[in-house]
Amino acid sequence: MRVYQTDEIKNIALLGSAGSGKTTLAESMLYEAGVIKRRGTVEGKNTVSDYFPVELEYGYSVFPTVFHVEWNNKKLNIIDCPGSDDFIGGAITSLNVTDQAVILINGQFGPEVGTQNNFRYTEKLKKPVIFLINQLDSDKCDYDNIIEQMKDIYGGKCVEIQYPLETGPNFHSLIDVLIMKKLSWGPDGGEPKREEIPAEEMDKAMELHKALVEAAAENDDQLMEKFFDTETLTEDEMREGIRKGLVTRSIFPVFCVDAHKDMGVQRLMEFLGNVVPFVSEMPKVRNTRGEEVTPDSNGPESLYFFKSGIEPHIGEVSYFKVMSGSVKPGDDLFNADRGSKERMGQIYVCAGANRIPVDQLNAGDIGCTVKLKDVKTGNTLDGKGTEERFDFIKYPNPKYSRAVKANNPQDTEKMMAALLKMRQEDPTWVVEQSKELRQTIVHGQGEFHLRTLKWRLENNEKIPVTFEEPKIPYRETITKKAKAEYRHKKQSGGAGQFGEVHLIVEPYAEGMPDPVSYNFGGQEFKMNIKQKEERDLPWGGKLVFINSVVGGAIDQRFMPAILKGVMDCMEHGPLTGSYARDVRVVVYDGKMHPVDSNELSFTLAARHAFSMAFKEAGPKILEPIYDLEVYVPSDYMGDVMSDLQGRRAIIMGMDAEAGYQKLSAKIPLKELSNYSVALSSLTGGRASFTTKFASYELVPNDIQQKLIAAHEAEAAAEE
């Protein structure tokens, strides 16, 4: 394979909802380019994409698959992205290292929630978009309705390049208004027959052609002037105008294909090769210092590693994009993130599991290598004299969590090592060892996402594991003031233990004035503040600790021990053992013994006094509340709302957004536990949601009593 220059390389991401046909399209593209001799099928489990055992097991894409085709002396690097919302991390990664998005639309359903999610990411990253309507041979395909929906959603930027003469089983021809030809296929697809447009279609074709010419002209002043003069452009001028419009996202061309029958694929590839912007025409990426990095093959050598995976029979394969300079086998490079040195072995271009060795890759190109010593996803390798780092990929928050434990406790260490290794492959898997909950928790994008992780642990790593619902990180606080005193006294021959602490607790709110006096049972307690300490608690909220002891009742040196006793209780709240927060503690009196008093005595006395006061101070349990946004087709809105109300959610608002309904709500974390499964079941997988932590709020009384009873039962069982 020859070495391609930066201005001959195009990087493309294939996006679309699950079932839109990306993997099938990839097969047809590879076949048309001569990379494979025979097209595989998803059902036959023999596609170039979806070659991992877990993908073959479940029948859906889990990882983005990198492949390339050579077409018209151009190199197209294409990444086939998973369609399921659970694997959105792969799509986000791919969009960040490519320059063009091709979004497939399922001809049976039109734009889906997944389509919208993908489009939002392209918008955020300012990537050009081409829409591709697939499955035109389906009985359910209503092309005109799909176009109407798309124009409602994307406005006048959505411009038809092609339209089918017929949809359903008889689909075999379309009109291309860029080249103004009718394209027809035999039953095997492939190379189209090019014919003149039938007379009965000419009016419609001319109307769409004119709209395309106008849309192309808008992106270039010279073209606009010519359009005003002649109302027409040459084919090359139109291509130039469309290319500029793609870069600025002022035009979203719409193509038609039947990927399964290989109809329209050649024409799509022709457009990708001739019109889609090159790497060199796209806005430059910025490094961590905010400086633009030019993709110049003569510049300093810098590689960004965006994906790694343990592949069958090979081991770790690391995928990279050449950000600057060029890379050859044997190059000595420096890992800017980990401070280690690496020597590049053989470098390859990819076609799924197949790899073709190459001698050099230039700036803008995508390739892979094996057997690197210490390179993780997101690392940058630099040549001599270069100090580039990149961190431009931002992943969404997790939406589904499970506590994981090895069935055999002896496998725990092995399981943790496997989880950390798998996170390198997919950074949207987040592994947390929660000291608070005493659980190892894995967070992901959905039930499918974590099911995949479990399958890989059990089948690839041979570690049987159990998933269970994670505990909820409740918080405890108080709602009124209370006082308590406790004497710790222990005598066992020789020196004993003695410490007595009198304290007051009350709810703390930011900006509260310091206390002057308290009244309990008609008795006034005046405060003389000697020392005040405000602690921002690692788990949120505050503890304010005030020393108001007068007359030397407790020596100053014992105050840290009293604070330690209070903090012990804050870390293990009296109600459920959860962290406590937003409490003010005033130590106002006590007693000590000249011989028997020590730090331990006052720690224990403070612990008991605080626990007693806390229980008298109207203690309440707080639960984490999340902001929830659900994107749902209008047909399912009623079912989704009913389900949310049964989950103690408070509906905050509804908006129509891009052909779908967006529902905003506040919902307890406890009720989100199986929400991704429930939502998928309610909507046939056609809805999507995002969550974000909002606040801690009081739990209802009946739930509080249940939580306290459960904690007491658990504590009794442990004893």
Beta strands, then each sheet from edge to edge (+ up, - down):
strand 1: 9-16
strand 2: 65-71
strand 3: 74-80
strand 4: 100-106
strand 5: 129-134
strand 6: 158-160
strand 7: 162-164
strand 8: 173-176
strand 9: 181-184
strand 10: 193-195
strand 11: 252-256
strand 12: 285-286
strand 13: 292-293
strand 14: 302-311
strand 15: 315-324
strand 16: 326-327
strand 17: 332-335
strand 18: 341-343
strand 19: 347-351
strand 20: 354-358
strand 21: 361-362
strand 22: 366-370
strand 23: 380-382
strand 24: 400-406
strand 25: 430-434
strand 26: 439-444
strand 27: 465-468
strand 28: 475-477
strand 29: 482-490
strand 30: 497-507
strand 31: 517-520
strand 32: 523-526
strand 33: 531-536
strand 34: 542-547
strand 35: 579-580
strand 36: 583-591
strand 37: 620-632
strand 38: 650-657
strand 39: 660-668
strand 40: 688-698
sheet 1: 2+ 3- 1- 4- 5- 11- 6-
sheet 2: 7+ 8- 9+ 10-
sheet 3: 12+ 13-
sheet 4: 18+ 17- 23+ 14- 15+ 22- 19+ 20-
sheet 5: 16+ 21-
sheet 6: 25+ 26- 24+ 27-
sheet 7: 35+ 28+ 37- 39+ 38-
sheet 8: 35+ 28+ 37- 40+
sheet 9: 29+ 30- 36+ 34+ 33-
sheet 10: 31+ 32-
end
